Amino acid sequence: MVFKVFRRISIGLGSLIGLLALAFIVLYTIGSIKWNKLHGEYEVPAETIAIPTDQASITRGQMTDDELRAMWLYLQSLPALGQGK
C-alpha cells in the first residue's frame, strides 16, 4: 500500500520535473532565436593601438609596478580582521 502511494508520487514528481525541463528548453530556444533576430550580430572594427616604447613610458610602467608591489606587501603585513566584529 505504502509502496504504491510512494510510486505514484514519484511518477508524478518525475513527470512534473520532466515537463518543467522541457518547457525551459523550449522557451530558452525560442527566446534565443527572437533575441538574435532583434539584435543580430555586431561587427566590431579592429583598431590599432599605439604602444609607447620610449624610455620615459617604460620607466613610468616600472614605477607603477613597484608601487603596486609595495601596496600588496603592505596589505599582506596587516593583521587579519576577526569575522563578524
N, C-alpha and C positions, 0 to 999 in steps of 0.2 A: 504494500500500500504506500509506504513512505517512498519507496524506490520509484514507483510510478509518478508520484507527485514531483519528486526531485527531477525525474527525467523530463517531464512536461515543462517544468520551469526552466531547465537547462536548454531545451529545444527552443522555447520562446525567447529566452535571453540571447541565445546564439543567433536566432533569426533576426532579432532586433539589431544586434551589433553588425551583422552582415548587411542588412538594409541600410544602416547608417553609413557604413564604409562605402557601399556602392553609391549612395546619394552624394557623399563627399567627393568621390572620384568624378562622378558625372558633373557636379556643379563646379568643381575646380577646373575641369577640362573646358566647359562652356565659358567660364569666366576668363580663362587664359586666352581663348580664341577671341572673345569680344575685346579684351584689353589690347591684344596685338592689332586687331583691326582698327581700333580707335587711335592708338598711339603709334603704331608702326615701329620701324627701326630707325634709329638716328644715325646719321652719317657725321662722324666727328672728324674734322680735318686734322691731319698731322701738322704739328707745329714744331719748328726748330727752336731750341733753347740755347742761348749763348751761355757757355760755362766759362767764367773768367779763369785764366791760367796765369795771371800776373802774380808777382811775389807778394804784393800787398793783400790780395784776396786769399792767398794760401796762408799767410800769417794770421789773418783775421779768422780763418777757419780753424787753425790750430789753437788760437786763443779761446775760441768758443768751446772747442773740445776740452781744453784744460779746465775751463770754468765749470762745465757740466760734470767732469770727473771729480772736481773738488766738491761740488754740491752733493754729489752722490756719496762720496766718502763721509761728508759731514752728516748727512742724513742717516747713514749706516752707524755712525758713532753715537747717535742719540739713544737713550734708554727706551725700551718698549713701553707703550702705554698699557695699562690694565684694561681689560674688556669691561664695558658697562659702567665705567666710573666717570 
